């Protein structure tokens, strides 16, 4: 029986099957379809799924939220084969860098891979830490596969800085947009490196270049400068012959109107994106990555998550009095990001059916 393979080419999946009518497939152009075989894991059996994101344990009744699979328009994503992935990731180090949405994807990948591990106790947090928002570094080891999956909390990617002397009193903190986060020295020693940033870039940020405070610099200009700093670091510090680098684009939330306390979690995905498939932050990421001198793959999730109003935590967290239309339930949307991620890895790292 002949096998068709997909491999990465300029951020796309490409088929090597001569019988395939799809030569080049943008996996981020498509739609969500109902999939009864989902979800791929039970969060109650995964100790690394934060209780705040475990919506079913917190009273969500419509389990159909997790029964949606992303279907690209011109191809299909090979079904997740946990044993194949674990074998191909043996001896590897995977690093996620970013904010709480990056941490959710980190948790999702661990839960997905744990379904293929018989001895669950062989999977553990290296330093004995529990997952909290305050911890900057978390590392889970799959000891039987010599695999480490790490998370570094770096919401801006660049360094928070001390406010320069004689700055206006309104300036309580600044960001050194010309200098990468001081924990970046831990990132380049990896096989797979996934970044995200954007949600913390809000009004109230003040930016600094060298010792100079840039009071008039807009948020988008500050983010663009920070991304250029990040891009330069990747180009000079990361061996992209060894390390596969990814950057996930912005995930628009689904708050109702301008009221951040109004969060309507629907039962099914939206039939329209209502403009949430566009993001200035994502546009900046895409433009900068495409100009880089080394290979970086964009995980352009912005369009695909724009429909998933039903995927958010809402009031089904461990603090139901605070609605949440930014974060995602587990299992749920981040699982699909990881399925795509694993299928975009070079063929020598993950074999695709």
C-alpha positions as CSV (number, residue, x, y, z in Angstrom):
1,X,0.0,0.0,0.0
2,X,1.4,3.4,-1.0
3,X,1.6,6.2,1.5
4,X,1.1,9.9,0.9
5,X,3.2,12.2,3.0
6,X,2.9,15.9,3.8
7,X,5.9,18.0,4.5
8,X,6.6,21.7,5.3
9,X,7.3,24.2,2.5
10,X,7.2,27.9,3.3
11,X,4.5,27.5,6.0
12,X,2.3,25.2,3.9
13,X,1.7,21.5,3.8
14,X,2.7,19.9,0.5
15,X,1.8,16.4,-0.6
16,X,4.3,14.1,-2.3
17,X,1.6,11.8,-3.6
18,X,1.3,11.9,-7.4
19,X,-2.4,10.9,-7.1
20,X,-3.2,13.9,-4.9
21,X,-4.8,16.9,-6.6
22,X,-3.5,19.1,-3.8
23,X,0.1,20.3,-4.5
24,X,0.2,23.0,-1.9
25,X,-2.2,23.5,1.0
26,X,-2.6,26.4,3.4
27,X,-3.7,24.5,6.5
28,X,-5.0,27.7,8.1
29,X,-7.7,28.2,5.4
30,X,-10.7,26.0,6.1
31,X,-13.6,25.4,8.5
32,X,-14.5,23.6,11.7
33,X,-16.4,20.3,11.2
34,X,-18.1,18.1,13.7
35,X,-15.9,15.1,14.8
36,X,-17.5,12.6,17.1
37,X,-14.1,10.9,17.9
38,X,-13.0,14.0,19.6
39,X,-11.7,15.0,22.2
40,X,-8.5,13.1,22.1
41,X,-8.0,13.0,25.9
42,X,-9.9,13.4,29.2
43,X,-8.7,16.4,31.1
44,X,-9.6,14.7,34.4
45,X,-6.9,12.2,33.7
46,X,-4.3,14.8,32.9
47,X,-2.7,16.5,36.0
48,X,-1.3,19.2,33.8
49,X,-4.6,20.6,32.6
50,X,-5.2,23.6,34.8
51,X,-8.5,23.4,36.7
52,X,-9.3,26.9,35.6
53,X,-9.4,25.7,32.0
54,X,-11.1,22.3,32.7
55,X,-14.6,23.5,31.8
56,X,-16.4,20.2,32.1
57,X,-15.1,19.7,35.7
58,X,-16.4,23.2,36.4
59,X,-19.9,22.4,35.3
60,X,-20.0,22.9,31.5
61,X,-22.7,20.5,30.2
62,X,-22.4,20.8,26.4
63,X,-19.6,18.3,25.8
64,X,-20.0,18.9,22.1
65,X,-17.7,21.9,22.5
66,X,-14.7,19.6,22.2
67,X,-16.1,17.7,19.2
68,X,-14.9,20.0,16.5
69,X,-12.0,19.4,14.1
70,X,-10.3,21.9,11.8
71,X,-10.6,20.9,8.2
72,X,-8.3,22.8,5.7
73,X,-10.0,23.7,2.5
74,X,-7.8,21.8,0.1
75,X,-6.4,18.9,2.1
76,X,-6.8,17.1,5.4
77,X,-4.6,17.0,8.6
78,X,-3.4,13.5,9.2
79,X,-5.0,12.0,12.3
80,X,-3.1,12.2,15.5
81,X,-1.0,9.1,16.2
82,X,0.4,9.5,19.7
83,X,2.8,6.6,19.6
84,X,4.4,7.7,16.4
85,X,4.7,11.2,17.7
86,X,6.2,10.1,21.0
87,X,8.8,7.9,19.2
88,X,9.8,10.7,16.8
89,X,10.1,13.2,19.7
90,X,12.3,10.9,21.7
91,X,15.3,12.8,23.2
92,X,13.9,16.2,22.1
93,X,13.3,19.4,24.0
94,X,10.2,21.4,23.1
95,X,9.9,25.0,24.4
96,X,6.8,27.2,24.5
97,X,7.5,30.9,25.2
98,X,4.7,33.5,25.8
99,X,1.7,34.3,28.0
100,X,-1.1,32.2,29.5
101,X,-2.4,31.2,26.1
102,X,1.0,29.8,25.3
103,X,0.8,27.9,28.7
104,X,-2.5,26.5,27.6
105,X,-1.0,25.1,24.4
106,X,1.9,23.7,26.5
107,X,-0.7,21.9,28.8
108,X,-2.6,20.7,25.8
109,X,0.5,19.0,24.2
110,X,1.4,17.3,27.4
111,X,-2.2,15.9,27.8
112,X,-2.2,14.7,24.2
113,X,1.1,12.9,24.5
114,X,0.2,11.4,27.9
115,X,-2.5,9.3,26.2
116,X,0.3,7.2,24.7
117,X,2.2,6.7,28.0
118,X,1.2,3.6,30.1
119,X,3.0,4.7,33.3
120,X,1.5,8.1,34.0
121,X,3.9,8.6,36.9
122,X,6.8,8.6,34.5
123,X,5.6,12.1,33.3
124,X,6.3,14.7,35.9
125,X,7.2,18.4,36.4
126,X,11.0,18.4,36.9
127,X,11.1,20.8,39.8
128,X,7.9,19.6,41.5
129,X,6.1,22.8,40.7
130,X,2.3,23.1,40.4
131,X,1.1,25.2,37.4
132,X,0.5,28.8,38.5
133,X,0.5,32.1,36.7
134,X,3.4,33.3,38.8
135,X,6.0,30.7,37.9
136,X,8.2,31.8,35.0
137,X,9.5,28.3,34.1
138,X,7.8,24.9,34.1
139,X,9.3,21.8,32.7
140,X,7.6,18.4,32.2
141,X,9.6,15.3,31.5
142,X,8.5,12.2,29.8
143,X,11.2,10.0,31.3
144,X,10.5,6.9,29.2
145,X,11.1,8.9,26.1
146,X,13.7,11.3,27.4
147,X,11.5,14.1,26.2
148,X,11.1,17.5,27.9
149,X,8.3,20.0,27.2
150,X,9.1,23.4,28.8
151,X,7.2,26.6,29.3
152,X,8.7,30.1,29.8
153,X,6.4,32.9,30.9
154,X,7.5,35.9,28.9
155,X,4.4,37.9,28.0
156,X,6.3,40.7,26.1
157,X,9.3,38.7,24.9
158,X,11.4,41.8,25.7
159,X,12.6,43.1,29.0
160,X,10.6,45.0,31.6
161,X,12.8,47.9,32.7
162,X,13.3,50.3,35.6
163,X,11.8,53.7,34.8
164,X,14.5,56.2,33.9
165,X,15.3,59.0,36.4
166,X,13.3,62.2,36.0
167,X,10.6,60.4,34.0
168,X,7.0,61.7,34.3
169,X,5.1,60.4,37.3
170,X,2.5,58.7,35.1
171,X,5.2,56.3,33.9
172,X,5.2,53.4,36.4
173,X,7.0,50.8,34.3
174,X,8.6,50.5,30.9
175,X,9.6,47.9,28.3
176,X,13.0,47.7,26.8
177,X,11.8,47.0,23.3
178,X,15.4,46.8,22.1
179,X,16.4,44.1,24.5
180,X,15.1,40.5,24.7
181,X,13.8,39.1,28.0
182,X,16.7,38.1,30.2
183,X,15.6,34.4,30.3
184,X,16.1,34.2,26.6
185,X,19.4,32.5,27.2
186,X,17.5,29.4,28.1
187,X,15.5,29.2,24.9
188,X,17.9,28.5,22.1
189,X,19.0,25.1,23.3
190,X,15.9,23.3,21.9
191,X,14.6,21.2,19.1
192,X,11.2,22.9,18.7
193,X,10.6,26.5,19.8
194,X,7.1,28.0,19.8
195,X,6.5,31.7,20.6
196,X,3.5,33.9,21.1
197,X,2.9,37.4,22.3
198,X,0.3,40.2,21.8
199,X,-2.4,40.0,24.5
200,X,-0.4,42.1,27.1
201,X,0.3,44.9,24.6
202,X,-2.4,47.3,25.7
203,X,-2.8,50.9,26.5
204,X,-0.6,52.0,29.4
205,X,2.6,50.5,28.1
206,X,5.6,52.9,27.9
207,X,8.6,52.0,25.8
208,X,12.3,52.5,26.2
209,X,15.2,52.2,23.8
210,X,18.5,52.3,25.5
211,X,18.2,54.9,28.2
212,X,15.7,56.9,26.1
213,X,12.0,56.9,27.0
214,X,9.7,56.9,24.0
215,X,6.6,58.5,25.4
216,X,4.9,59.1,22.1
217,X,5.5,55.6,20.6
218,X,2.2,53.9,19.8
219,X,1.5,50.3,21.0
220,X,1.8,48.9,17.4
221,X,5.2,50.6,17.0
222,X,6.4,49.3,20.3
223,X,5.3,45.8,19.4
224,X,6.9,46.0,15.9
225,X,10.2,47.2,17.5
226,X,10.1,44.3,20.0
227,X,9.4,41.8,17.3
228,X,12.4,43.0,15.3
229,X,14.5,42.6,18.4
230,X,13.2,39.0,18.7
231,X,13.8,38.3,15.0
232,X,17.4,39.5,15.3
233,X,17.9,37.2,18.3
234,X,16.6,34.2,16.4
235,X,18.8,35.0,13.4
236,X,21.9,35.3,15.5
237,X,21.4,32.9,18.4
238,X,19.3,30.0,17.2
239,X,20.7,27.2,15.1
240,X,17.7,26.7,12.8
241,X,19.4,23.7,11.2
242,X,18.6,22.0,14.5
243,X,15.7,24.0,15.9
244,X,12.3,24.3,14.3
245,X,11.0,27.8,15.2
246,X,7.3,28.8,15.2
247,X,5.4,31.9,16.0
248,X,1.7,31.7,16.7
249,X,-0.4,34.7,15.7
250,X,-2.9,36.6,17.8
251,X,-6.1,34.9,19.0
252,X,-9.0,37.4,19.1
253,X,-11.3,37.0,22.1
254,X,-15.1,36.8,21.9
255,X,-16.2,39.4,24.4
256,X,-19.6,40.9,23.7
257,X,-19.4,44.5,22.6
258,X,-17.1,46.8,24.6
259,X,-18.1,45.4,28.0
260,X,-15.3,43.2,29.2
261,X,-17.7,41.6,31.7
262,X,-20.0,40.5,29.0
263,X,-19.0,37.1,27.8
264,X,-21.3,34.9,25.7
265,X,-20.1,31.4,25.1
266,X,-22.1,29.9,22.4
267,X,-23.0,26.2,22.0
268,X,-21.7,26.0,18.4
269,X,-19.0,27.8,16.4
270,X,-20.0,31.1,14.8
271,X,-21.0,30.8,11.1
272,X,-19.3,34.1,10.4
273,X,-16.0,35.5,11.7
274,X,-17.5,38.9,12.2
275,X,-14.2,40.5,11.4
276,X,-12.2,38.7,14.1
277,X,-10.2,36.9,11.5
278,X,-8.2,40.1,11.1
279,X,-5.6,41.4,13.6
280,X,-3.1,44.2,13.5
281,X,-0.9,42.3,15.8
282,X,-1.0,39.3,13.5
283,X,-0.2,41.4,10.5
284,X,2.9,42.7,12.2
285,X,4.1,39.2,13.1
286,X,3.6,38.0,9.6
287,X,5.4,40.9,8.0
288,X,8.4,40.7,10.2
289,X,8.7,36.9,10.1
290,X,8.6,36.9,6.3
291,X,11.5,39.3,6.1
292,X,13.7,37.1,8.4
293,X,16.9,35.6,7.1
294,X,16.2,32.2,8.7
295,X,13.3,29.8,8.5
296,X,10.5,30.5,10.9
297,X,7.0,29.0,10.5
298,X,3.9,31.2,11.2
299,X,1.1,29.4,13.0
300,X,-1.6,31.7,11.6
301,X,-4.4,30.7,13.9
302,X,-6.2,34.1,13.9
303,X,-8.7,33.2,11.1
304,X,-9.4,29.7,12.4
305,X,-10.2,30.7,16.0
306,X,-12.4,33.6,15.0
307,X,-15.3,31.2,14.6
308,X,-14.8,29.4,18.0
309,X,-17.0,31.5,20.3
310,X,-18.0,28.2,21.8
311,X,-14.5,27.3,22.8
312,X,-13.9,29.8,25.6
313,X,-14.0,29.1,29.4
314,X,-16.7,31.7,30.0
315,X,-18.0,31.2,33.6
316,X,-16.9,27.5,33.7
317,X,-13.6,28.2,35.5
318,X,-12.6,27.7,39.1
319,X,-13.7,31.3,39.6
320,X,-17.2,31.5,37.9
321,X,-17.8,35.0,39.1
322,X,-15.2,36.3,36.6
323,X,-16.2,35.4,33.0
324,X,-13.5,34.5,30.6
325,X,-13.9,34.9,26.8
326,X,-10.1,35.0,26.2
327,X,-8.8,31.6,27.4
328,X,-9.8,28.2,26.0
329,X,-11.3,25.1,27.5
330,X,-9.2,22.0,27.7
331,X,-9.7,19.8,25.8
332,X,-10.5,22.1,23.0
333,X,-9.1,24.7,20.5
334,X,-5.4,24.5,21.6
335,X,-5.4,20.7,20.8
336,X,-5.9,21.6,17.2
337,X,-3.0,24.0,17.3
338,X,-0.8,21.2,18.4
339,X,-2.1,18.8,15.8
340,X,-1.2,21.3,13.2
341,X,2.2,22.1,14.8
342,X,3.2,18.4,14.9
343,X,2.2,18.1,11.2
344,X,4.3,21.1,10.2
345,X,7.5,19.7,11.7
346,X,10.2,18.5,9.3
347,X,9.9,14.9,8.2
348,X,13.0,13.8,10.2
349,X,11.2,14.8,13.4
350,X,7.7,13.6,12.9
351,X,6.6,11.0,10.4
352,X,3.2,11.7,8.9
353,X,0.8,9.1,7.6
